[in-house]
Amino acid sequence: GAGVSQTPSNKVTEKGKYVELRCDPISGHTALYWYRQSLGQGPEFLIYFQGTGAADDSGLPNDRFFAVRPEGSVSTLKIQRTERGDSAVYLCASSYSSGGTDTQYFGPGTRLTVL
Amino acid sequence: AQSVTQLDSHVSVSEGTPVLLRCNYSSSYSPSLFWYVQHPNKGLQLLLKYTSAATLVKGINGFEAEFKKSETSFHLTKPSAHMSDAAEYFCVVRSSGTYKYIFGTGTRLKVLA
């Protein structure tokens, strides 16, 4: 079946602009995660959804970052007033449930470049 | 608090020789531990996971890892490296009762012909 998909694959924007990054999880997966991976680093947790609600958003760096999952499937990560430091690969992952040992399946990521 | 330290940022081995990628973790509660692999231009893929069952965990492609609580380690091994093993490997910890998965900074494995 289809894996996790993310669009766009690449996004170039200018400092101060607003961007939206989309994640389509595997069908039937209730848990969804967003991560940010900067060059040379491991993925950094941003937010976790169980169904429609954000169960843990403690990784969001500041109030410019926001994520939604209105119908419990597709999720959108929104970044306002982008800064050059926001440049990174944004990864989405989904798992069947919120069980701690459930396998997370990762998407290919969206590479965001802020000029 | 939870954290994970990957002791080597780069490891080079010759094809056919053993692989050892080292990982130490810190966790306030019973941890779940994972190893993920990231091939160039590919998504992260789960290699194996420890979930408080057997301490020696076998994964895909001949990899295995041993959970050693006394040493707070979860090192990844493979008896014989293959060229296709060249990739970035991440050790990940998740403490019981949390949803946050903490990734290490990664170890880049190079396999020499």
gemmi code that builds the backbone of each chain (N, CA, C; Angstrom):
import gemmi

chains = {
    "A": [
        ("GLY", (0.821, -1.198, 0.000), (0.000, 0.000, 0.000), (0.853, 1.246, 0.000)),
        ("ALA", (0.218, 2.397, -0.105), (0.938, 3.659, -0.148), (1.535, 3.967, 1.206)),
        ("GLY", (2.691, 4.590, 1.172), (3.353, 5.002, 2.401), (2.949, 6.404, 2.779)),
        ("VAL", (3.704, 7.002, 3.675), (3.476, 8.383, 4.074), (3.964, 9.295, 2.952)),
        ("SER", (3.142, 10.230, 2.559), (3.569, 11.170, 1.534), (3.565, 12.589, 2.085)),
        ("GLN", (4.477, 13.399, 1.560), (4.607, 14.778, 1.998), (4.721, 15.679, 0.785)),
        ("THR", (4.026, 16.790, 0.853), (4.110, 17.758, -0.232), (4.249, 19.159, 0.331)),
        ("PRO", (4.975, 20.041, -0.377), (5.825, 19.728, -1.523), (7.095, 19.000, -1.086)),
        ("SER", (7.852, 18.503, -2.030), (9.117, 17.867, -1.666), (10.170, 18.926, -1.364)),
        ("ASN", (10.055, 20.043, -2.044), (10.952, 21.173, -1.821), (10.142, 22.458, -1.783)),
        ("LYS", (10.533, 23.357, -0.876), (9.872, 24.641, -0.792), (10.932, 25.708, -0.524)),
        ("VAL", (10.974, 26.683, -1.421), (11.882, 27.819, -1.227), (11.013, 29.045, -0.989)),
        ("THR", (11.320, 29.769, 0.059), (10.535, 30.948, 0.383), (11.447, 32.063, 0.859)),
        ("GLU", (10.869, 33.218, 0.997), (11.662, 34.350, 1.479), (11.375, 34.601, 2.951)),
        ("LYS", (12.343, 35.124, 3.604), (12.215, 35.476, 5.024), (10.961, 36.314, 5.223)),
        ("GLY", (10.181, 35.934, 6.236), (8.971, 36.678, 6.565), (7.700, 36.116, 5.955)),
        ("LYS", (7.839, 35.207, 5.007), (6.663, 34.630, 4.359), (6.056, 33.513, 5.198)),
        ("TYR", (4.831, 33.144, 4.819), (4.093, 32.059, 5.463), (4.177, 30.810, 4.582)),
        ("VAL", (4.363, 29.639, 5.207), (4.407, 28.389, 4.443), (3.546, 27.326, 5.107)),
        ("GLU", (3.051, 26.427, 4.284), (2.294, 25.263, 4.766), (2.924, 24.010, 4.190)),
        ("LEU", (3.121, 23.028, 5.035), (3.678, 21.747, 4.634), (2.637, 20.683, 4.941)),
        ("ARG", (2.434, 19.785, 3.974), (1.352, 18.816, 4.106), (1.887, 17.414, 4.308)),
        ("CYS", (1.157, 16.653, 5.108), (1.503, 15.242, 5.333), (0.270, 14.368, 5.164)),
        ("ASP", (0.397, 13.338, 4.334), (-0.660, 12.332, 4.179), (-0.173, 11.041, 4.821)),
        ("PRO", (-0.730, 10.657, 5.963), (-0.250, 9.449, 6.635), (-0.776, 8.194, 5.945)),
        ("ILE", (-0.287, 7.076, 6.411), (-0.795, 5.802, 5.927), (-2.250, 5.666, 6.382)),
        ("SER", (-3.090, 5.196, 5.487), (-4.510, 5.072, 5.791), (-4.732, 4.199, 7.019)),
        ("GLY", (-5.536, 4.704, 7.957), (-5.843, 3.935, 9.160), (-4.920, 4.217, 10.326)),
        ("HIS", (-3.841, 4.945, 10.077), (-2.933, 5.284, 11.171), (-3.495, 6.445, 11.969)),
        ("THR", (-3.631, 6.247, 13.278), (-4.226, 7.283, 14.111), (-3.178, 8.242, 14.682)),
        ("ALA", (-1.956, 7.786, 14.790), (-0.903, 8.622, 15.368), (-0.089, 9.276, 14.257)),
        ("LEU", (0.217, 10.559, 14.437), (0.994, 11.293, 13.441), (1.984, 12.201, 14.149)),
        ("TYR", (3.206, 12.233, 13.634), (4.296, 12.996, 14.251), (4.911, 13.923, 13.204)),
        ("TRP", (5.343, 15.067, 13.664), (6.172, 15.969, 12.856), (7.543, 16.098, 13.510)),
        ("TYR", (8.572, 16.086, 12.668), (9.945, 16.273, 13.107), (10.613, 17.298, 12.192)),
        ("ARG", (11.692, 17.867, 12.699), (12.527, 18.761, 11.889), (13.953, 18.224, 11.936)),
        ("GLN", (14.571, 18.119, 10.766), (15.948, 17.612, 10.705), (16.832, 18.659, 10.048)),
        ("SER", (17.698, 19.226, 10.857), (18.665, 20.190, 10.331), (19.886, 19.440, 9.824)),
        ("LEU", (20.679, 20.100, 9.014), (21.827, 19.459, 8.378), (22.777, 18.895, 9.428)),
        ("GLY", (23.090, 17.622, 9.280), (24.042, 16.994, 10.184), (23.480, 16.608, 11.540)),
        ("GLN", (22.181, 16.719, 11.693), (21.547, 16.401, 12.975), (20.518, 15.291, 12.817)),
        ("GLY", (20.119, 14.728, 13.935), (19.025, 13.782, 13.910), (17.696, 14.516, 13.910)),
        ("PRO", (16.632, 13.835, 13.538), (15.315, 14.467, 13.588), (14.978, 14.943, 14.996)),
        ("GLU", (14.334, 16.095, 15.053), (13.954, 16.713, 16.324), (12.437, 16.731, 16.401)),
        ("PHE", (11.890, 16.160, 17.457), (10.447, 16.076, 17.650), (9.817, 17.463, 17.700)),
        ("LEU", (8.710, 17.626, 16.975), (7.968, 18.881, 17.025), (6.615, 18.704, 17.708)),
        ("ILE", (5.793, 17.771, 17.184), (4.427, 17.643, 17.666), (3.912, 16.251, 17.359)),
        ("TYR", (2.999, 15.797, 18.205), (2.379, 14.486, 18.053), (0.865, 14.635, 18.099)),
        ("PHE", (0.187, 14.007, 17.140), (-1.280, 13.966, 17.098), (-1.759, 12.543, 17.361)),
        ("GLN", (-2.790, 12.449, 18.185), (-3.535, 11.200, 18.298), (-4.937, 11.536, 17.798)),
        ("GLY", (-5.278, 11.031, 16.612), (-6.545, 11.445, 16.010), (-6.465, 12.899, 15.577)),
        ("THR", (-7.442, 13.674, 15.969), (-7.494, 15.082, 15.562), (-6.759, 16.012, 16.513)),
        ("GLY", (-6.492, 15.550, 17.710), (-5.929, 16.439, 18.713), (-4.426, 16.315, 18.866)),
        ("ALA", (-3.801, 17.444, 19.176), (-2.360, 17.458, 19.429), (-2.132, 17.005, 20.863)),
        ("ALA", (-1.635, 15.793, 21.037), (-1.428, 15.252, 22.374), (-0.159, 15.794, 23.023)),
        ("ASP", (0.788, 16.197, 22.203), (2.045, 16.728, 22.722), (2.631, 17.685, 21.693)),
        ("ASP", (2.618, 18.973, 21.995), (3.203, 19.962, 21.077), (4.412, 20.634, 21.704)),
        ("SER", (5.018, 19.959, 22.644), (6.119, 20.562, 23.407), (7.368, 20.814, 22.575)),
        ("GLY", (7.454, 20.203, 21.399), (8.624, 20.403, 20.564), (8.539, 21.573, 19.613)),
        ("LEU", (7.386, 22.182, 19.492), (7.265, 23.354, 18.613), (8.151, 24.468, 19.171)),
        ("PRO", (9.045, 25.016, 18.346), (10.050, 25.945, 18.877), (9.488, 27.275, 19.368)),
        ("ASN", (8.429, 27.754, 18.783), (7.831, 29.029, 19.206), (6.448, 29.157, 18.573)),
        ("ASP", (5.780, 30.269, 18.844), (4.391, 30.405, 18.389), (4.271, 30.713, 16.904)),
        ("ARG", (5.378, 30.761, 16.186), (5.265, 30.894, 14.731), (4.889, 29.558, 14.081)),
        ("PHE", (5.077, 28.483, 14.816), (4.806, 27.143, 14.310), (3.464, 26.647, 14.839)),
        ("PHE", (2.688, 26.070, 13.933), (1.380, 25.544, 14.318), (1.052, 24.374, 13.409)),
        ("ALA", (0.363, 23.377, 13.932), (-0.008, 22.228, 13.109), (-1.445, 21.843, 13.391)),
        ("VAL", (-2.109, 21.327, 12.365), (-3.499, 20.897, 12.501), (-3.689, 19.548, 11.843)),
        ("ARG", (-4.736, 18.881, 12.269), (-5.128, 17.583, 11.689), (-6.644, 17.470, 11.850)),
        ("PRO", (-7.388, 18.281, 11.141), (-8.812, 18.473, 11.411), (-9.696, 17.226, 11.297)),
        ("GLU", (-9.345, 16.306, 10.427), (-10.189, 15.125, 10.256), (-9.484, 13.852, 10.691)),
        ("GLY", (-8.377, 14.010, 11.369), (-7.677, 12.845, 11.885), (-6.898, 12.075, 10.847)),
        ("SER", (-6.694, 12.700, 9.687), (-5.897, 12.031, 8.662), (-4.778, 12.973, 8.214)),
        ("VAL", (-5.016, 13.742, 7.177), (-4.015, 14.683, 6.670), (-3.677, 15.728, 7.734)),
        ("SER", (-2.387, 16.073, 7.777), (-1.950, 17.112, 8.709), (-1.205, 18.200, 7.941)),
        ("THR", (-1.310, 19.417, 8.444), (-0.597, 20.539, 7.857), (0.225, 21.224, 8.931)),
        ("LEU", (1.486, 21.424, 8.641), (2.373, 22.189, 9.518), (2.475, 23.593, 8.931)),
        ("LYS", (2.199, 24.566, 9.755), (2.150, 25.953, 9.287), (3.233, 26.762, 9.994)),
        ("ILE", (3.970, 27.522, 9.207), (5.033, 28.356, 9.772), (4.798, 29.784, 9.320)),
        ("GLN", (4.648, 30.671, 10.293), (4.432, 32.092, 9.996), (5.752, 32.835, 10.080)),
        ("ARG", (5.829, 33.928, 9.345), (6.988, 34.833, 9.434), (8.286, 34.035, 9.443)),
        ("THR", (8.482, 33.257, 8.391), (9.638, 32.353, 8.343), (10.940, 33.102, 8.532)),
        ("GLU", (11.889, 32.393, 9.168), (13.235, 32.914, 9.396), (14.232, 31.969, 8.749)),
        ("ARG", (15.439, 32.469, 8.492), (16.450, 31.636, 7.840), (16.755, 30.403, 8.675)),
        ("GLY", (16.654, 30.519, 9.976), (16.908, 29.390, 10.852), (15.862, 28.287, 10.769)),
        ("ASP", (14.757, 28.552, 10.096), (13.730, 27.525, 9.916), (14.099, 26.569, 8.784)),
        ("SER", (15.121, 26.889, 8.025), (15.544, 26.020, 6.918), (15.951, 24.660, 7.458)),
        ("ALA", (15.326, 23.624, 6.928), (15.558, 22.258, 7.405), (14.706, 21.320, 6.556)),
        ("VAL", (14.856, 20.030, 6.824), (13.937, 19.044, 6.248), (12.887, 18.736, 7.303)),
        ("TYR", (11.634, 18.872, 6.928), (10.533, 18.598, 7.841), (9.975, 17.217, 7.511)),
        ("LEU", (10.009, 16.354, 8.513), (9.600, 14.963, 8.342), (8.286, 14.698, 9.043)),
        ("CYS", (7.490, 13.877, 8.422), (6.242, 13.426, 9.017), (6.312, 11.916, 9.168)),
        ("ALA", (5.732, 11.403, 10.226), (5.682, 9.958, 10.442), (4.301, 9.593, 10.969)),
        ("SER", (3.867, 8.389, 10.667), (2.597, 7.925, 11.225), (2.779, 6.521, 11.774)),
        ("SER", (1.923, 6.170, 12.729), (1.908, 4.810, 13.254), (0.467, 4.398, 13.504)),
        ("TYR", (0.262, 3.101, 13.622), (-1.095, 2.571, 13.691), (-1.842, 3.102, 14.916)),
        ("SER", (-1.105, 3.179, 16.036), (-1.736, 3.690, 17.249), (-0.708, 4.501, 18.008)),
        ("SER", (-1.075, 4.908, 19.186), (-0.159, 5.707, 19.980), (0.701, 4.849, 20.892)),
        ("GLY", (0.598, 3.543, 20.750), (1.405, 2.657, 21.560), (2.870, 2.966, 21.411)),
        ("GLY", (3.578, 2.947, 22.522), (4.961, 3.393, 22.499), (5.880, 2.581, 21.620)),
        ("THR", (5.486, 1.364, 21.340), (6.392, 0.536, 20.555), (5.921, 0.366, 19.128)),
        ("ASP", (4.846, 1.031, 18.779), (4.383, 0.926, 17.402), (5.404, 1.527, 16.444)),
        ("THR", (5.589, 0.882, 15.343), (6.563, 1.351, 14.357), (6.085, 2.643, 13.723)),
        ("GLN", (6.966, 3.627, 13.665), (6.688, 4.863, 12.951), (7.169, 4.704, 11.526)),
        ("TYR", (6.323, 5.079, 10.584), (6.670, 5.059, 9.170), (6.858, 6.507, 8.729)),
        ("PHE", (8.034, 6.779, 8.183), (8.388, 8.155, 7.844), (8.126, 8.447, 6.369)),
        ("GLY", (7.750, 9.680, 6.128), (7.666, 10.181, 4.775), (9.032, 10.635, 4.292)),
        ("PRO", (9.117, 11.032, 3.011), (10.412, 11.442, 2.439), (10.848, 12.826, 2.876)),
        ("GLY", (9.939, 13.595, 3.472), (10.297, 14.918, 3.964), (10.030, 16.040, 2.980)),
        ("THR", (9.927, 17.240, 3.526), (9.869, 18.476, 2.738), (11.094, 19.293, 3.099)),
        ("ARG", (11.885, 19.615, 2.080), (13.061, 20.447, 2.321), (12.652, 21.902, 2.206)),
        ("LEU", (12.714, 22.612, 3.319), (12.350, 24.032, 3.349), (13.614, 24.878, 3.357)),
        ("THR", (13.673, 25.808, 2.425), (14.786, 26.757, 2.366), (14.222, 28.157, 2.480)),
        ("VAL", (14.696, 28.883, 3.475), (14.261, 30.261, 3.684), (15.409, 31.185, 3.301)),
        ("LEU", (15.174, 31.994, 2.290), (16.235, 32.880, 1.779), (16.268, 34.204, 2.525)),
    ],
    "B": [
        ("ALA", (14.174, 13.235, 32.399), (14.587, 13.678, 31.065), (15.172, 12.492, 30.312)),
        ("GLN", (15.064, 12.538, 29.031), (15.611, 11.480, 28.216), (16.563, 12.064, 27.182)),
        ("SER", (17.585, 11.308, 26.867), (18.543, 11.731, 25.848), (19.231, 10.509, 25.287)),
        ("VAL", (19.880, 10.700, 24.175), (20.620, 9.604, 23.556), (21.911, 10.150, 22.968)),
        ("THR", (22.991, 9.414, 23.154), (24.299, 9.820, 22.654), (24.842, 8.750, 21.739)),
        ("GLN", (25.122, 9.128, 20.518), (25.786, 8.217, 19.591), (27.258, 8.589, 19.607)),
        ("LEU", (28.055, 7.635, 20.008), (29.430, 7.925, 20.377), (30.338, 8.193, 19.187)),
        ("ASP", (29.937, 7.767, 18.000), (30.769, 7.963, 16.816), (29.948, 8.644, 15.732)),
        ("SER", (30.451, 9.730, 15.192), (29.722, 10.382, 14.115), (29.983, 9.694, 12.771)),
        ("HIS", (31.162, 9.063, 12.651), (31.510, 8.333, 11.426), (32.178, 7.013, 11.805)),
        ("VAL", (31.809, 5.953, 11.080), (32.436, 4.653, 11.245), (32.736, 4.105, 9.850)),
        ("SER", (33.962, 3.633, 9.666), (34.338, 2.995, 8.398), (34.729, 1.559, 8.667)),
        ("VAL", (34.196, 0.638, 7.862), (34.557, -0.773, 7.973), (34.770, -1.312, 6.569)),
        ("SER", (35.494, -2.383, 6.488), (35.671, -3.059, 5.211), (34.524, -4.034, 4.995)),
        ("GLU", (34.162, -4.232, 3.755), (33.096, -5.181, 3.434), (33.454, -6.558, 3.996)),
        ("GLY", (32.477, -7.196, 4.645), (32.701, -8.516, 5.201), (33.192, -8.525, 6.635)),
        ("THR", (33.512, -7.357, 7.179), (33.964, -7.270, 8.581), (32.806, -6.829, 9.469)),
        ("PRO", (32.935, -7.031, 10.791), (31.822, -6.687, 11.690), (31.577, -5.179, 11.799)),
        ("VAL", (30.334, -4.852, 12.107), (29.915, -3.472, 12.320), (29.522, -3.297, 13.775)),
        ("LEU", (29.975, -2.195, 14.377), (29.552, -1.823, 15.729), (29.254, -0.334, 15.733)),
        ("LEU", (28.010, 0.020, 15.997), (27.608, 1.418, 16.131), (27.117, 1.595, 17.567)),
        ("ARG", (27.720, 2.552, 18.276), (27.487, 2.658, 19.709), (26.450, 3.708, 20.064)),
        ("CYS", (25.646, 3.366, 21.066), (24.579, 4.266, 21.515), (24.431, 4.127, 23.027)),
        ("ASN", (24.432, 5.255, 23.720), (24.107, 5.293, 25.137), (22.887, 6.180, 25.340)),
        ("TYR", (22.069, 5.827, 26.295), (20.841, 6.570, 26.486), (20.696, 6.994, 27.939)),
        ("SER", (19.815, 7.952, 28.138), (19.419, 8.375, 29.473), (17.909, 8.474, 29.475)),
        ("SER", (17.288, 7.848, 30.468), (15.828, 7.861, 30.522), (15.373, 7.767, 31.966)),
        ("SER", (14.393, 8.580, 32.308), (13.874, 8.576, 33.676), (13.030, 7.337, 33.950)),
        ("TYR", (12.399, 6.824, 32.928), (11.509, 5.688, 33.103), (11.901, 4.595, 32.122)),
        ("SER", (11.199, 3.495, 32.193), (11.512, 2.364, 31.327), (11.499, 2.803, 29.867)),
        ("PRO", (12.617, 2.700, 29.208), (12.677, 3.214, 27.847), (12.286, 2.183, 26.792)),
        ("SER", (11.808, 2.685, 25.685), (11.783, 1.912, 24.454), (12.921, 2.470, 23.605)),
        ("LEU", (13.622, 1.592, 22.936), (14.792, 1.997, 22.157), (14.672, 1.472, 20.741)),
        ("PHE", (15.164, 2.258, 19.810), (15.019, 1.940, 18.396), (16.322, 2.291, 17.669)),
        ("TRP", (16.535, 1.604, 16.570), (17.536, 2.015, 15.587), (16.835, 2.209, 14.251)),
        ("TYR", (17.119, 3.364, 13.641), (16.599, 3.672, 12.314), (17.777, 3.864, 11.357)),
        ("VAL", (17.536, 3.575, 10.090), (18.549, 3.780, 9.058), (18.000, 4.752, 8.014)),
        ("GLN", (18.886, 5.599, 7.516), (18.491, 6.574, 6.496), (19.488, 6.498, 5.348)),
        ("HIS", (19.049, 5.915, 4.239), (19.878, 5.866, 3.048), (19.749, 7.198, 2.310)),
        ("PRO", (20.767, 7.566, 1.541), (20.713, 8.835, 0.815), (19.444, 8.952, -0.019)),
        ("ASN", (18.771, 10.072, 0.129), (17.552, 10.364, -0.630), (16.436, 9.348, -0.384)),
        ("LYS", (16.492, 8.687, 0.758), (15.427, 7.757, 1.123), (14.879, 8.151, 2.492)),
        ("GLY", (13.673, 7.668, 2.793), (13.090, 7.947, 4.097), (13.704, 7.106, 5.197)),
        ("LEU", (13.483, 7.493, 6.430), (13.949, 6.727, 7.583), (13.218, 5.388, 7.650)),
        ("GLN", (13.986, 4.346, 7.949), (13.409, 3.006, 8.017), (13.787, 2.373, 9.347)),
        ("LEU", (12.822, 1.742, 10.004), (13.099, 1.075, 11.268), (13.924, -0.187, 11.043)),
        ("LEU", (15.029, -0.298, 11.789), (15.857, -1.509, 11.752), (15.409, -2.505, 12.810)),
        ("LEU", (15.238, -2.000, 14.035), (14.833, -2.861, 15.134), (14.383, -2.007, 16.315)),
        ("LYS", (13.719, -2.676, 17.286), (13.256, -1.955, 18.464), (13.296, -2.847, 19.692)),
        ("TYR", (13.587, -2.237, 20.827), (13.565, -2.901, 22.122), (12.356, -2.397, 22.891)),
        ("THR", (11.562, -3.371, 23.411), (10.325, -2.979, 24.069), (10.143, -3.694, 25.403)),
        ("SER", (11.222, -3.907, 26.142), (11.232, -4.526, 27.468), (10.973, -6.024, 27.432)),
        ("ALA", (11.131, -6.625, 26.305), (11.045, -8.090, 26.232), (12.486, -8.621, 26.248)),
        ("ALA", (12.854, -9.391, 25.262), (14.215, -9.929, 25.209), (15.229, -8.805, 25.053)),
        ("THR", (16.340, -8.907, 25.754), (17.341, -7.845, 25.701), (18.155, -7.873, 24.416)),
        ("LEU", (18.225, -9.009, 23.771), (18.899, -9.088, 22.474), (17.832, -9.034, 21.391)),
        ("VAL", (17.918, -8.006, 20.594), (16.875, -7.745, 19.601), (17.442, -7.959, 18.203)),
        ("LYS", (16.733, -8.719, 17.413), (17.150, -8.943, 16.024), (16.291, -8.092, 15.102)),
        ("GLY", (16.949, -7.509, 14.105), (16.234, -6.652, 13.179), (16.384, -7.126, 11.751)),
        ("ILE", (16.136, -6.208, 10.852), (16.215, -6.555, 9.440), (17.655, -6.507, 8.953)),
        ("ASN", (17.906, -7.161, 7.833), (19.211, -7.124, 7.160), (20.367, -7.596, 8.039)),
        ("GLY", (20.091, -8.478, 8.971), (21.152, -9.072, 9.773), (21.628, -8.242, 10.944)),
        ("PHE", (21.013, -7.107, 11.203), (21.401, -6.277, 12.333), (20.788, -6.787, 13.628)),
        ("GLU", (21.479, -6.559, 14.727), (20.931, -6.824, 16.034), (21.487, -5.827, 17.037)),
        ("ALA", (20.805, -5.713, 18.173), (21.252, -4.792, 19.219), (20.935, -5.420, 20.565)),
        ("GLU", (21.774, -5.090, 21.546), (21.591, -5.633, 22.880), (21.340, -4.501, 23.867)),
        ("PHE", (20.245, -4.612, 24.611), (19.904, -3.646, 25.640), (20.649, -4.017, 26.912)),
        ("LYS", (21.499, -3.121, 27.409), (22.235, -3.363, 28.649), (21.886, -2.237, 29.623)),
        ("LYS", (21.007, -2.561, 30.548), (20.513, -1.538, 31.473), (21.635, -1.017, 32.367)),
        ("SER", (22.508, -1.914, 32.817), (23.578, -1.506, 33.735), (24.538, -0.532, 33.071)),
        ("GLU", (24.666, -0.633, 31.762), (25.569, 0.245, 31.021), (24.810, 1.346, 30.284)),
        ("THR", (23.518, 1.370, 30.401), (22.629, 2.271, 29.645), (23.053, 2.351, 28.183)),
        ("SER", (23.234, 1.174, 27.590), (23.675, 1.139, 26.200), (22.730, 0.316, 25.337)),
        ("PHE", (22.794, 0.580, 24.058), (21.973, -0.148, 23.070), (22.753, -0.126, 21.762)),
        ("HIS", (23.871, -0.816, 21.749), (24.757, -0.806, 20.585), (24.217, -1.675, 19.458)),
        ("LEU", (24.424, -1.226, 18.251), (23.962, -1.931, 17.044), (25.129, -2.696, 16.435)),
        ("THR", (24.896, -3.953, 16.085), (25.960, -4.765, 15.507), (25.454, -5.537, 14.302)),
        ("LYS", (26.440, -5.947, 13.483), (26.167, -6.830, 12.353), (27.441, -7.616, 12.106)),
        ("PRO", (27.354, -8.926, 11.942), (28.572, -9.736, 11.844), (29.420, -9.423, 10.607)),
        ("SER", (28.752, -9.077, 9.512), (29.484, -8.921, 8.261), (28.865, -7.783, 7.444)),
        ("ALA", (29.629, -6.743, 7.237), (29.098, -5.568, 6.534), (28.982, -5.824, 5.042)),
        ("HIS", (27.944, -5.225, 4.480), (27.719, -5.287, 3.037), (27.738, -3.863, 2.511)),
        ("MET", (28.111, -3.727, 1.246), (28.188, -2.385, 0.655), (26.870, -1.624, 0.811)),
        ("SER", (25.772, -2.349, 0.739), (24.458, -1.701, 0.818), (24.126, -1.184, 2.222)),
        ("ASP", (24.986, -1.508, 3.205), (24.757, -1.010, 4.571), (25.215, 0.428, 4.745)),
        ("ALA", (25.918, 0.959, 3.779), (26.403, 2.336, 3.877), (25.209, 3.286, 3.955)),
        ("ALA", (25.125, 4.017, 5.065), (23.967, 4.881, 5.319), (24.206, 5.631, 6.626)),
        ("GLU", (23.203, 6.414, 7.021), (23.216, 7.099, 8.316), (22.323, 6.304, 9.262)),
        ("TYR", (22.798, 6.068, 10.466), (22.054, 5.284, 11.448), (21.746, 6.155, 12.669)),
        ("PHE", (20.495, 6.055, 13.127), (20.056, 6.856, 14.262), (19.558, 5.955, 15.388)),
        ("CYS", (20.035, 6.235, 16.585), (19.544, 5.591, 17.798), (18.458, 6.494, 18.381)),
        ("VAL", (17.366, 5.896, 18.854), (16.209, 6.666, 19.307), (15.718, 6.117, 20.640)),
        ("VAL", (15.364, 7.013, 21.557), (14.821, 6.594, 22.850), (13.461, 7.233, 23.058)),
        ("ARG", (12.590, 6.488, 23.705), (11.288, 7.011, 24.090), (11.011, 6.505, 25.502)),
        ("SER", (10.793, 7.432, 26.422), (10.506, 7.033, 27.797), (9.048, 6.638, 27.950)),
        ("SER", (8.825, 5.674, 28.816), (7.471, 5.243, 29.114), (6.646, 6.430, 29.607)),
        ("GLY", (5.438, 6.553, 29.098), (4.572, 7.632, 29.530), (4.692, 8.906, 28.730)),
        ("THR", (5.592, 8.937, 27.768), (5.735, 10.111, 26.903), (5.513, 9.709, 25.453)),
        ("TYR", (5.314, 10.705, 24.631), (5.154, 10.470, 23.199), (6.357, 10.968, 22.408)),
        ("LYS", (7.315, 11.557, 23.099), (8.453, 12.152, 22.412), (9.500, 11.091, 22.114)),
        ("TYR", (9.878, 11.013, 20.860), (10.966, 10.156, 20.429), (12.188, 11.055, 20.267)),
        ("ILE", (13.249, 10.732, 20.994), (14.468, 11.530, 20.953), (15.504, 10.805, 20.105)),
        ("PHE", (15.924, 11.475, 19.040), (16.910, 10.905, 18.127), (18.321, 11.336, 18.517)),
        ("GLY", (19.270, 10.438, 18.301), (20.663, 10.824, 18.406), (21.083, 11.611, 17.178)),
        ("THR", (22.319, 12.047, 17.175), (22.821, 12.879, 16.077), (23.242, 12.067, 14.861)),
        ("GLY", (23.223, 10.748, 14.999), (23.488, 9.909, 13.843), (24.925, 9.435, 13.737)),
        ("THR", (25.100, 8.272, 13.144), (26.420, 7.728, 12.808), (26.406, 7.377, 11.331)),
        ("ARG", (27.339, 7.961, 10.618), (27.441, 7.658, 9.188), (28.360, 6.466, 8.995)),
        ("LEU", (27.816, 5.397, 8.443), (28.583, 4.170, 8.204), (29.072, 4.144, 6.765)),
        ("LYS", (30.367, 3.970, 6.627), (30.991, 3.833, 5.317), (31.516, 2.415, 5.197)),
        ("VAL", (31.234, 1.750, 4.087), (31.707, 0.386, 3.863), (32.677, 0.402, 2.698)),
        ("LEU", (33.887, -0.036, 2.978), (34.961, -0.010, 1.989), (35.060, -1.341, 1.266)),
        ("ALA", (35.249, -1.287, -0.036), (35.351, -2.513, -0.829), (36.676, -3.222, -0.576)),
    ],
}
model = gemmi.Model(1)
for chain_id, residues in chains.items():
    chain = gemmi.Chain(chain_id)
    for i, (resn, *xyz) in enumerate(residues, 1):
        res = gemmi.Residue()
        res.name, res.seqid = resn, gemmi.SeqId(i, " ")
        for name, pos in zip(("N", "CA", "C"), xyz):
            atom = gemmi.Atom()
            atom.name, atom.element = name, gemmi.Element(name[0])
            atom.pos, atom.b_iso = gemmi.Position(*pos), 0.0
            res.add_atom(atom)
        chain.add_residue(res)
    model.add_chain(chain)
structure = gemmi.Structure()
structure.add_model(model)
structure.setup_entities()
